């Protein structure tokens, strides 16, 4: 059996591929734990500056939880623990020190929709669709609700969850679910442009900025400002900040050290 999660690293860009096209790249327990491990490992990899997440084939980015895998599980306790694994995966994504780009090559549904939402940037093919179809099988998208609440307005979020309605890539772009909706043959070009641009910046500053963004998103305004004040001071004391300023003054390209 082929590997269900593939990882490739080139020029500072790591690409993680969910490799289950015959199951529409659905999330089994093994895939969830594997993704968690990959996010954590790449977070600590100094050769990686940005991570791209995608699915194999051109039909599905990720169709969500593998219902067949869940039905073959070891009872209620095992299923409960598997769902906890999904939460750990989302936390691993948020705690990752590298920016995450979702390359949405097809349907992003249920847990797969949550994966795309939990990335920092998302680019979707025009043949992709986005939604929470769980209600149709007597379930509610509990595990991705926290991600949905942070990315979509209340009215649209509730409509999606209560009706199971899917959004087209164009609608997803309109609602800010993805940054760009592009034709299938332009997907790799757009994702590559974004990844290469980000990979050209200081990994140390990208780490600081991403961490500050997610740590302050649930804070009160005053608390967030105080923390960001401290984070800016830390930022200005880094070697890369000094290098960036000197390079600007000297009209040359900066040479980042990641420090």
CORVENFEN-V588742 format. One record per residue. RES is the residue in three letters. PSI is psi in radians with two decimals (NA if undefined). Layout:
BEGIN
{{RES:PSI} {RES:PSI}}
END
This chain:
BEGIN
{{UNK:2.37} {UNK:2.78} {UNK:2.42} {UNK:-0.23} {UNK:2.14} {UNK:2.51} {UNK:2.29} {UNK:2.37} {UNK:2.22} {UNK:2.19} {UNK:0.76} {UNK:-0.02} {UNK:2.09} {UNK:2.31} {UNK:2.12} {UNK:2.21} {UNK:2.16} {UNK:2.00} {UNK:1.15} {UNK:0.96} {UNK:-0.51} {UNK:-0.31} {UNK:0.38} {UNK:0.60} {UNK:0.62} {UNK:2.74} {UNK:1.78} {UNK:2.96} {UNK:-0.67} {UNK:-0.67} {UNK:-0.75} {UNK:-0.83} {UNK:-0.60} {UNK:-0.73} {UNK:-0.72} {UNK:-0.79} {UNK:-0.70} {UNK:-0.77} {UNK:-0.74} {UNK:-0.71} {UNK:-0.77} {UNK:-0.51} {UNK:-0.57} {UNK:0.05} {UNK:1.98} {UNK:-0.23} {UNK:-0.06} {UNK:2.30} {UNK:-0.54} {UNK:2.61} {UNK:2.32} {UNK:2.28} {UNK:2.28} {UNK:3.14} {UNK:2.70} {UNK:2.59} {UNK:-2.93} {UNK:0.21} {UNK:-0.69} {UNK:2.35} {UNK:-0.97} {UNK:2.18} {UNK:0.18} {UNK:-2.77} {UNK:2.50} {UNK:1.76} {UNK:-0.60} {UNK:-0.72} {UNK:-0.68} {UNK:-0.69} {UNK:-0.42} {UNK:0.11} {UNK:-3.10} {UNK:0.68} {UNK:-3.10} {UNK:-0.72} {UNK:-0.76} {UNK:-0.71} {UNK:-0.68} {UNK:-0.75} {UNK:-0.64} {UNK:-0.71} {UNK:-0.60} {UNK:-0.56} {UNK:-0.62} {UNK:-0.73} {UNK:-0.71} {UNK:-0.63} {UNK:-0.79} {UNK:-0.69} {UNK:-0.69} {UNK:-0.62} {UNK:-0.79} {UNK:-0.58} {UNK:-0.12} {UNK:2.49} {UNK:-0.01} {UNK:2.50} {UNK:2.51} {UNK:2.26} {UNK:2.20} {UNK:2.16} {UNK:1.64} {UNK:1.65} {UNK:-0.05} {UNK:-2.68} {UNK:2.36} {UNK:1.72} {UNK:2.57} {UNK:-2.17} {UNK:-0.53} {UNK:-0.61} {UNK:-0.74} {UNK:-0.68} {UNK:-0.83} {UNK:-0.76} {UNK:-0.59} {UNK:-0.11} {UNK:2.78} {UNK:-0.63} {UNK:2.53} {UNK:2.35} {UNK:2.23} {UNK:2.46} {UNK:2.60} {UNK:-0.20} {UNK:0.13} {UNK:2.75} {UNK:2.77} {UNK:2.38} {UNK:3.11} {UNK:1.44} {UNK:0.09} {UNK:-0.63} {UNK:-0.46} {UNK:-0.33} {UNK:0.39} {UNK:0.43} {UNK:2.88} {UNK:2.50} {UNK:1.07} {UNK:-0.80} {UNK:-0.33} {UNK:0.05} {UNK:-0.69} {UNK:-0.60} {UNK:-0.73} {UNK:-0.78} {UNK:-0.50} {UNK:-0.08} {UNK:-0.36} {UNK:2.49} {UNK:2.71} {UNK:-0.81} {UNK:-0.84} {UNK:-0.68} {UNK:-0.81} {UNK:-0.65} {UNK:-0.78} {UNK:-0.80} {UNK:-0.62} {UNK:-0.45} {UNK:-0.29} {UNK:0.23} {UNK:2.41} {UNK:2.60} {UNK:2.51} {UNK:2.95} {UNK:-0.66} {UNK:-0.72} {UNK:-0.69} {UNK:-0.66} {UNK:-0.74} {UNK:-0.66} {UNK:0.09} {UNK:0.26} {UNK:-0.64} {UNK:2.74} {UNK:-0.64} {UNK:2.44} {UNK:2.09} {UNK:2.78} {UNK:2.62} {UNK:-0.68} {UNK:-0.06} {UNK:-0.06} {UNK:-0.88} {UNK:-0.60} {UNK:-0.83} {UNK:-0.78} {UNK:-0.73} {UNK:-0.73} {UNK:-0.82} {UNK:-0.81} {UNK:-0.75} {UNK:-0.66} {UNK:-0.82} {UNK:-0.70} {UNK:-0.29} {UNK:-0.08} {UNK:3.01} {UNK:2.12} {UNK:-0.54} {UNK:-0.72} {UNK:-0.63} {UNK:-0.73} {UNK:-0.84} {UNK:-0.81} {UNK:-0.77} {UNK:-0.76} {UNK:-0.76} {UNK:-0.69} {UNK:-0.87} {UNK:-0.49} {UNK:-0.49} {UNK:-0.14} {UNK:-0.46} {UNK:0.12} {UNK:2.78} {UNK:2.82} {UNK:-0.85} {UNK:-0.77} {UNK:-0.71} {UNK:-0.76} {UNK:-0.71} {UNK:-0.72} {UNK:-0.75} {UNK:-0.56} {UNK:-0.82} {UNK:-0.70} {UNK:-0.65} {UNK:-0.68} {UNK:-0.77} {UNK:-0.75} {UNK:-0.83} {UNK:-0.32} {UNK:-0.05} {UNK:2.69} {UNK:-0.63} {UNK:-0.57} {UNK:-0.75} {UNK:-0.73} {UNK:-0.73} {UNK:-0.74} {UNK:-0.76} {UNK:-0.66} {UNK:-0.69} {UNK:-0.81} {UNK:-0.69} {UNK:0.02} {UNK:0.89} {UNK:2.93} {UNK:2.41} {UNK:2.64} {UNK:1.68} {UNK:2.45} {UNK:-0.15} {UNK:0.46} {UNK:NA}}
END
